[in-house]
Amino acid sequence: MSGQLLLARLASEFPQSNPRLVKFTSGSYLIDLKVRGKAYLIEYVVGHGYGLSKQSRSGYGTQGADEAFENLSELERGVRKLMTAPS
């Protein structure tokens, strides 16, 4: 799925997450989103799959994903779980 389509789905289902997309010419992309005041990052790397990480100031983009997903369905379940978890 393209980053633009995933962004649109996130914005529609979880507008409070304020998702933002960064695309790369390789086809990879990043989506920043907010969950209860904390910053998270969805990443798609061509040939490697999807990742979901809590962002931190030290090590942004250098530590690898906190959770890896083989496909979009798994990623979407992970994001829904994160978004609907109790505060």
C-alpha positions in Angstrom: 0.0 0.0 0.0 1.3 3.4 -0.8 2.1 5.8 2.0 -0.5 8.2 0.8 -3.3 5.6 1.0 -2.2 4.5 4.5 -1.9 8.1 5.6 -5.5 8.7 4.4 -6.8 5.6 6.3 -5.0 6.7 9.5 -6.3 10.3 9.2 -9.8 9.0 8.7 -9.9 6.4 11.4 -7.7 8.2 14.0 -7.8 11.9 13.2 -6.5 12.8 16.6 -3.2 11.1 15.7 -2.3 13.9 13.3 -0.4 11.6 10.9 2.3 13.1 8.6 3.9 11.4 5.7 7.5 11.5 4.4 8.1 9.7 1.1 11.4 8.6 -0.4 12.2 8.0 -4.1 12.9 4.3 -3.3 9.3 3.8 -2.5 10.0 3.6 1.3 8.1 6.0 3.6 7.7 7.2 7.2 4.5 8.3 8.9 4.7 10.3 12.1 1.7 10.1 14.4 0.7 11.0 18.0 -0.8 8.6 20.5 -2.0 10.2 23.8 0.7 12.9 23.5 3.5 10.5 22.6 5.2 10.4 19.2 5.3 7.2 17.1 6.8 6.4 13.7 5.5 3.9 11.1 8.0 3.0 8.6 7.9 1.0 5.4 11.1 -0.1 3.8 10.9 -1.7 0.4 12.0 -5.3 0.6 11.9 -5.3 4.4 8.3 -4.6 5.5 6.8 -2.4 8.1 7.9 -1.2 11.5 6.3 0.7 14.4 8.4 2.6 17.0 8.0 5.0 19.8 10.1 8.0 18.9 12.8 9.4 21.2 15.0 12.4 20.7 18.2 10.4 21.0 18.4 7.8 18.3 15.6 8.9 16.0 15.7 6.6 13.1 18.9 4.9 14.2 17.8 2.0 16.4 15.5 0.1 14.1 11.8 -0.5 14.7 10.4 -1.5 18.1 8.0 -3.8 16.4 8.4 -5.3 12.9 5.5 -6.5 10.7 5.6 -8.7 7.6 2.6 -7.2 6.0 0.2 -4.3 6.2 -2.6 -6.2 7.9 -0.3 -7.0 10.9 0.8 -3.4 11.0 -2.8 -2.1 11.0 -3.7 -4.5 13.9 -0.6 -3.2 15.8 -1.6 0.5 15.2 -5.3 -0.2 16.2 -4.1 -1.9 19.4 -1.8 1.0 20.2 -4.6 3.6 19.5 -7.3 1.8 21.5 -5.1 0.8 24.5 -6.3 2.3 27.8 -4.5 5.5 28.9 
